[in-house]
Each structure stands twice: as structure tokens, then as C-alpha cells.
Amino acid sequence: MPEPRKQPARLRRAITGPMLFAFILGDVLGAGIYALMGVLAGQAGGMLWAPLLLALLLALLTAGSYAELVTKYPRAGGAAVFAERAFRRPIVSFLIGFSMMAAGVVSAAGLAIAFAGDYLQTFFAVPSIPAAMVFLFIVGALNARGIRESMGANLVMTAIEVTGLVIVVVVVGLFVAGGGGDLSRAMQAPADTGVAVAVLGGAIIAYYSFVGFETSANVIEEVRQPSKNYPRALFAALITAGAVYLLVGIASAAALSPAELEQSSGPLLSVVEATGLGVPSWLFSAIALIAVANGALLTMIMASRLAYGMAEQKLLPDVLGRVLPRRKTPWAAIVATTAVAMLLTLIGDLATLAETVVLLLLFVFLSANISVLVLRRDRVEHDHFRVWTFIPVLGIASCVLLLTQQRAVVWLFGAALLTVGVVLYVVARWSRHRSMPRGSGRV
């Protein structure tokens, strides 16, 4: 018999299918694509589209597992809930949830630093770290105000974000139609690397541009008709993002040589400027700021809902499950995750933080792909999406492949974060044990 669920009554189901699509699309597109093409050019030459396509296919494998698990168990908490059901080991469930939360908060801190860096300095000369903290405070306030308000802001920012990428494609299209550029560069591989090696190396980088879809699992209790709307929104958003990325990749290769792209710290701005069509340079700084802000908002929504869900599962202190009576938002979880993100902005090492996010999420994805196979024996009374069995098997293989490509320093940082998680788990269990009446026999 399915266990009784009280949580859905506590959070308002305000997210429609189109809103969920925009939520996922905005989180997947993020800010990475605005700096991605230069790095990809160094790996794959002019064949920017190939690693992006491979990364999309790898992401869709794990997305298939998420679609089944989220619609089968529509509860806040995401991968932590799946791991709890699949492995029946509280420590495993905690570490998966902690990895997801740590990835989200670390990512938000990195996005805040990026927001307060060169893009913001284009308009205002302000100290970076204080500006990053103020930015996170504003994001937290919008998050606490309500999911509908947050989603409304996301719709606007996602539209602007996509518009910036469409501008790149359109201006390069006009440039090529007028006799400029060179479309043949889109088939140009690096001279000193085989095509397969170049594409795989690029896909490892490009994979970062597709992470973000997993955050949607943590707002599932606020989605209307989740079994119907979630799979549609998830796959549609990933495919849409992939199509936009492919077009941007081809446009970038047509407008500039791989060497020119690799040397640019703002490759899309360089692409637009190369067309000579008069698009203002400041426009892309503004669009990048909006993209970063959107990514931070969606990431903090995920982190706070995950903290709320883990508190409901007794994996984190009960205080994190407190909800504002009128707004129906998890205010305690929002305050806690925002405060930690503010502290992490003091670290300032964007490269290591970004790579650690990927490492932590690969553990989460590996767990989700295994969980969907383990939980096939578990039956629920409502209809849900079911993925073909070979999809999670391939998803497991893809996670293992990508894990083998991480740098040693990233493994060390990730291990340090997980060690902190283990300590917090032990402390939480010890505190709960002390608070129980003597002779209860519970641990």
C-alpha cells in the first residue's frame, strides 16, 4: 500500500506545463553557452555542433530515468527520495541529496561571482564580493515571495536569454547570405587530434551546458498534473536547448575560425562583432547578466526545495521543513541555502567550483539511473511515465565515462564536500537519538 503523503497539500500547485518547460529550458540554457564556444573550439575545432549533439544524447539518457522516477514518486527531494526507496540505506539517500544540494549551492555561488564580475562592471564599478552577496539576497527574497512570482520572472528572463542566442544565429545567417563567413569550417576537426577523440573531449565540456534539468524534480509537488506535464516539459526543453546550441555552434564556426574563437573570452560577442551588422556590444553584457541571474534563481529554487524535501524525510533538521503560511514557500530552507551560497562567494575559484558541480551531479545521475532499474519491482497505484530499460543502462555507462575524465583536484574537492556531508549526517543522527525518550529503542 502506498504510504500516505501530506506534503502536496502544503505547497501550492501553481506550475503549469508551459511554466515547467520554461523553468527547465531557462536552467539548461543558463550562462555557460555565452562562454562555451571558445573552450569547445579548442577541443573540437570547427565541429562545435558534434560534441553538443553527443552531450545532448547523453543528457537525454539520464533525463529518461528522471521522467520515470519523478512521475512515479512525485515528491520534493528528487534523487534523494529515489535513493531512499531503491537502496534502503539512509546514509546513501543523505549523500545523494547532499551532493545535489551542494552542487546547487556551489553553482549559485559561482553564478553570483560571475554576475558581479566583468558583466556587471560594464555598467557599475562596484566591489565584486559584496555585489555577489547582494545579488544572492535579492534572489532569495524573490524565491521566498512565491513560486508563481519566481516562475513569472523566469519566463521573462528565459525569453531574453533565448533572444540573445537567436540574435547570434540570425546575424550570422545574414552575414553568410551576404557572402561572409565560411560554413565549411563547421566540418573542420583539429589537425592534431582524431575526430572521435575531439568529439568526446568536447562532449565532456559540453555536458555542463545541459545540466540543470535535474532541478525540476524538486518542484514536482508544485506542478499541476505531474505525470502528464513533467515528461513533456522535460524532453521538450532539452531538445529545444539542444537545437539552439547546435545552431549557435554552427553559426560560431561560420563566423570565426577555431583559433579566433579559442582566443576570445567572450566568444559570442566576438561572433556578433565579426558580422559587422551593428549590434551594440553592451547588449550582450546585458543579456549575459540576465542569463546568469536566471540560472541563479532557478538553482536556488532547486536547492531550497531539496532542503525542504530532505527535512520532510528526516534527513536534515526539521526546521528546514517550515513553510510560510500565506506564501506556501519553504522559508527556512531558502534562508539556509542562500546564506551558505553567500559564504561560498568568498572562495572565488570559478573553475574548480564549476567542475565540482559536474562531478557531484554525475554521482546523482548515476544513482538515479541505478534507482530506476532497482525500483521496477515497486508498483504504484497511479499512472506514470516508463522509460525503455536500455536507456538507464546506457545512462549508467555515460556517467561512468564522464567520471573518468575529471581532474584529480576536482576529485579532492568533491571528496572534501562529501566528507562534510557525512559529518553532518552523523551529527544529525546523534542529535535525534539524544532527543528521543530513553528506552524507545530507536536510533
N, C-alpha and C positions, 0 to 999 in steps of 0.2 A: 504493500500500500504506500502510495506516495506520502512523504512527510508533509504535514501542514505548513503552509507558508504565510507569514504575516507581513513580510516586507513590502509586497506590491501595494498594499493599502496605504503605506506610509509615504511613498514617493509618487508624485503626480505623473500620470501617463500623458505627457504633453508632446512627445516627439512623434511626428508623423513620418511616413515613408520618405517623402521628399526631404524633410529636415534631417533624417538619418543619413540619407545619401549625401547631402551637403556636409554633414558632420564628418563622415568618413573621407569624402573627397578632399575637404579642407585640411584634414590631418595628414593624409597621404601626400598631397602636393607639397605642403609645408614650405620651408625656406631653402631646403637643400638644393633644389633644382637650379636656383639662381647662382650657385657656385659650383655645381656638379660637373658641368660640361668641360671645364678646363682640366679637372682631375681625370675624367674619363678619356679625354683626348690623349693624355699621357699614357694610358693603358691600352686603348683600343684604336688609336689613330683617328681616322675619319669615320670609322664604323661605330659611331656613337649609338646608333639605333640597336645594334646587335646585343650588347650587354644589357641594355634597358629591356629589351624583349625577353631575354633569358631571366632577368631578375623578376619581371612580371610573372612569368610562368612559375618560378619558384615560390613567389608570394601567394599565387593562387592555390598552390597545393595546401599550404597551411590555412589559408582562408576557407577552403572546403571543410577542414576539420572544425574550424571555429563556427561555421554556419550550422553544422550538425549539433555541436555541443551547446552553443548559445540558445538555439531554439528548443533543444531538449531540456535544458536546465536554465530557464530564463531568470537568473538571479544576478544581482550585483556581486562582484567578486571575480568574475571571469575565470582565468586559468587556475586560480587558487581553489575555486569551487570544484572544477573538473578534477584537479589532482586529488582533492579530498575524497571524492567519490571513487576515483579509479584506484588509488594506492592505499587508502585507509591508513595513512601514516600522517599524523598531524604535523610533524616536522617537515615532511615533504611538501604538504599543502602550504605551510607557512613560508617555506623558502621560495616556492614558485610565486606566491603572492608578493613576497618581499622583493623578489627580483623584478617583478612587473612594476611595483610601486617605486623602487629605487630607480629603475630605468626612466620612469615618467618624471620623477622629481629632478633627477640629474639632467634630463633633456630640457626641462623647463628652465633650469638654471643656465644651461648653455644658451638657450634661445634668448633669455633675458640679457646675457652678456653680449650676444650678437646684436640685439635690439639697441643696446646702449653704446655700441661701438661706432664704426665709421658711418653706418647708415644714418644714425641719429645725429652724429657730429656734422653731417652735411647741412643740417638745419639749425642745430643748437649746440653750442660749445659748453657741455656740462660734464662733470665728473662721471665716469662710466659706472662704477660700482654703485654709488647712491642712486643713479638713474635706473639701473637694473632692479634695485630693490623697490623703488617707487613703482616701476612698471609691474612687478610681480604683485605688489599690494593692490594696484588697480585691477589686475586680472583676478585676484582673489575676491575682491569686492563684487565684481560682475558675476563671478561664479556663485557667490553666496546669495546674490539678489534673486536668482532663479534660473532654472534650466531653459525656460522659454526665452528669457532675455538673452542668455548666453547663446542659444541657438539662433536667435534673431541677429545678433552681432556676427555670428559665424557665417550666416547666409550672405551678409553684405561683404565681409572680408574675403570669403571664398570667391565671390563674383569678381572682386577686384584682382585677386590673386590669379584667377584663370585668365582674366582680361590681359594681364601683363604678358602671360605666355602666348596668348593669341596674337598680341601685337608683334612678338618676335616672329611667329610663323607668317603672319600677313606681310610684314615689311620685307622679310627675306623673299617671300614669294614674288612680290612686286619687283624686288631687286633682280632676281633671277630672270623674271619675264622680260625685264628691260635689257637683258644681255650681261648682267653682272654675276659674280659668284661662279661656283663650279660644283654642280651636283655630283659629278663623278667622284669627288672626294669622299662621299658617303660610303664608298666601297674600298677605301684606302686603308689597309691594315698597317701596323707598324713594321718598318723594314727589318728589324732585328728580332721579331717575335712571330711565332706561328699564329694563325688565325684563331685556332681553338684556345690556345693559352691566353691570347689577348682578350678574347671574349669572356673567358672565365674570370680572368683578373679584373676586368671591368665590371662584371656582374656582381662581384663581391662588394665593390664600391656602390654600384647602382642599387643594390638591395636596400641600402639605407634609405633611399628615396621612396621606397614602398612601405616601410614600417610605419605604423600609425593606425592601420585598420583594426588592430587588436584592442585599441582603446574603446571601441564601440561596444565591446562586450560588457563594459562596466556601467553603461547607461541603459541596459536592456530592460530594467524594471520600469523605465520611464518611456518605453517605446510602445506605441499602440499596435496591436495585432503583431507581436514579435515573430511568430512562426511564418507569417506571410511577408512582412516588410523587411525583416533583417537579411535573409539571403539575397533578396532582390537588390537592396541598397548596397550590400557589401560587394557583390560581384560587379554591379554596375559602376560603383565608384572606382574600384581597382582597374577595371577595363578602361574607363574614361581617363583616369590618370595615366595609364599606360599609353593610350593613344596620343594624349597630349605630349607626353615625354618623347615618344617616337618622332612626332612631328618637329618638336623643338630640337631633338638630336640631329635630324636630317637638315633642318634649317641652319643649325650652328655649323655643321660640316660644310654646307654650301657657301656660307658667307665668309668663313675664315679657314685657314689651314690648321691642321692639328697643332703645329708649333705655336701659332699665334693664339689659339685657344688655351693651350697649356700655360703660356706665359701670363695670361690675364687673370687678375684676382676677381674681376667682375665679368666673367665671360659673356653673359647675355647682354650686358650693357655694351661690351665691345662688338658683339654681333650686330646690335641695332645701329651703333655708330658707324660700322663698316658699310651699311647700306646707303648712308648719306641722305636719308629721306627726312631728316629734320625732326625726329622725335626728341624732345628735350631730355637731356641726361638726368636731370633731377627727378624725372618721372619714375625711373627705375629704382632710385633710392627710396622714394615714397612707397612704391609697390612692394619692395623688399621688406620695409618696415611693417607693412600690413600683413605680409605673409608670415613674418616672424611672430607678430602679435597673435595672429590666428592660431598658429601652431602652439604657442604657449597657452592660450586659453583652452584649447581642446585637450592638451596634455594635462593641464591642471584639473579639468573636469574629470578626466580618467583617474588621476591619482587620488583625488578626494573620494570618488565613488568606490574605488578599490579599497581604500582605507575603511570606509563605511561598511562595505560588504564583509571585509575580514573581521571587523569588530562584531558584526552580527553573527559571525561564525565562531566567535570567542577565540580568534587567533591574534587579536590585538585588544587593547584595553576597551572596556565597554563605553567609555566616554566618547570614543570616536564614532559611536553609533547615534549620537544625539542629533536631532533634526529640528530646524526652526519650525514652530507650529504653523505659522501662516505661509511662509515661503516654501515649506516642504523641501528644504535643501539641507544636506549634512554639514552644518556649520562648523562643528568641532573638527571634522576631518579636513575641511577646507582651510581652517586656521593652521592646523598642524602641518599639512603638506606645503602650504605657502611659506610658513616660517622656515622650514628645512630648505626649501628652494632658495630663499633669500640668503641663508648661511652658505650654501654651496656656491653662490656667485663670487664669494671671496677666493675660491680656488683659481678660477680664471683660465685654466688649461682646456681650451675648447676641443682640441684634437683628441686628447685622451678621454674626455668626458663623452664625446660623440661615439668613439669606438667602444667604450664601455657600455653605452646604451645598447648597441647592436649585440654585444656579447651576452648581456643579461636577457635580452629579448629572444635570442636563439635558444637559451635554456627554457624559456617559457614556451616557445613554439615547439620545441622537442617534446616537452611534457604534454602539450595539447594534442599533438599527433599520436603519441602513445595512448593517451587517455581515451581518444575516440575509438580505438580498437578494443581496449580493455572494457569499456562501458557498453559495448554492443550487446552484452548479455543482460544489461539493465533495461527494463521496459518502463515506459511512462504512459500515462493514460491520454495524453493529448498528442495531436499530430505535430510532427516536426520534420525539418529537413534531414535527409540522409545522403551522405556522400558515398561514392563508389569506394570500395575497400582499398583499391590500389593507390588512391590519392594520398591518404595519410601515410602509407608505407613509403611512397616517394617523398612525402614531406619529411619524414624522419631522416631519410638519406640526404636530403638537401640541407637540413640543419647540421648534420654531422660534417658534411663537406665544407660548409661555411665556417664552422667552428675551428676546423683545422687551419684556417687562413688567418687567424687572429695573432697579433703580436704578443710577445711574452709579457711586456709591460702592462698590456691591457688585461691579460690573464691575472697578473698580480693584483691589479686594482680591483678587478671583479671579485677575486678571492677575498680581498680585504672587506669589501662591502658585504659579501655573504657571511663572513665571519661575524661582522657586526649584527647581521640578522640572526645568527644562531645565538649570540649572547642575549639579544632582546627576547628571543623566544624562551630561553631558559629562565630569564628574569621574570617574564610574564607568567610562566607556569609556576614558578616558585611563589610569586605573589598571590596567585589564585589559590594555590594549595594552602598558604598561610591564612587566607581569609575564610576558608571553609571550616565548619564546626568540627571539633575533634570527634573522631570515631565515625566520620561519614564514609571513610573508605575510598574517597575519590581523590584522584591526582590530576 
